[in-house]
Amino acid sequence: METNKKQIEASKNETAIEVVAVALEAVPLVGGVLGGTASFLLNRRKDKRIQDFLMSLADDLKAHKDYINSEFIKQERFIDLTEEVLQRAGDNWQKEKLNALKNIYVNTVIAGQPSYDEATEIIWLVHNLQPRHVVVLKILSDPRKADKQMGDVVGDGGGFATSFSQIFRKLLPEWEEEQIERTWNDLYERKIHKSQGTKAMMTDQGINHLEGRLTEFGQRVAYYLKDNSQL
């Protein structure tokens, strides 16, 4: 019975891999390169996490097929980018980082003037970050959207005083204050935002305090990590 169960599970997994491979090959313009490059990852990491990542990547590329840069995908740099993203995806298991890698890839190939060097810099940045960094960076990229998703828990203020720490405690209620402080300072040291420390008190202007905090580099990172549904 145990042998039969293993055979059934193996068969299901092989079928899932075939479905993903077909989906990748079907992506207009880039399917051949993407499917061929992903084959090693599918065979090396036979887990649902990678399969879901690749299926989501295929769906996003299909949705933006009219914006794929036809000149960039003819270059060797495009193949290098594909290999880099898929290799890093194989090294990571966190959902936040996998989603970030997917967005970097899609936002690069649909850019009017794709920059391979900049894209690979952001890929390695994400690779070396923790999911908590990606979460805070996404909030800073669109504070009002983040607040709205949480039910306008911060709003436009109105209290006497507030701090970055208090604002993030509302946006991320499951996080400890130390985790917020550490993540904020990490991103500051990486030159992603402009403000040091989270505990200084400020006149309460609500979510407005998070607007415009990204550095120029932070804005570029946010562009690459932007969800494709926003494009």
Phi, psi and omega in degrees: 000317181298320179296317180297319180297318179295322179294320179295316180297319178297320180295319179297319182293319178297321178296318179298319179298318179297319179298315179297316180300317179296317180298319179293316181297333183278353180292124181302142174071316187249359186302321181297309179294315183295314180295318180294320181288325183284344184301322180294323181290319179297322182280332181277321183240084184274066179229157186296330180302311180291321178299317179295320178300313182291323178294318178295321177298315179298317180297316181294320179294320177297319181295335182243027184301330181287348183253357181298131183284105187294334179282318182296320185287354175272350186269156176298330180300328178295317177296318178299318179298316180300314180297319182296312182297315182291325177294317179293325177297322178292338181270349185240147179240347184285134183303317183298320182284323177296319178295322178296317179297319178300314182293322177301314182297309183295315182294335176285312186287344178258001181290150178295322177227081183298140177244107179297317182298316180293318180299317180291328175298317180290324177301314181289328175299310180298320180302324184267354176273167171260159179307325181299325177295318180296320180299311181292321179298320179295323177297314181294333180288335178203076185302318182294322177295317179298318179294318179298320179297334179267004178091029180055048182287339179262310179065205182263017176085213182122347176279183182286312182207160178208181178212167176301320180300315180295322179296314182289332177296330176283320181284330182232070188297340180273353183272144172280154181301322179297322179294320177297312181300314183295317181293317179300314181292324176301314182291327176295316180294334177272009177064032181268328173227172194259352193246125182270135176080157183238355191256353179297133182278144182222156172302131188290104174245019174062220185294343179301334181296337181269349180291139174069021181274341182288140171287176177299319177296318179300324178294323178293319177299315181299323178299313182293329182271000183297135177298135184295338179292345180271350186281000000 
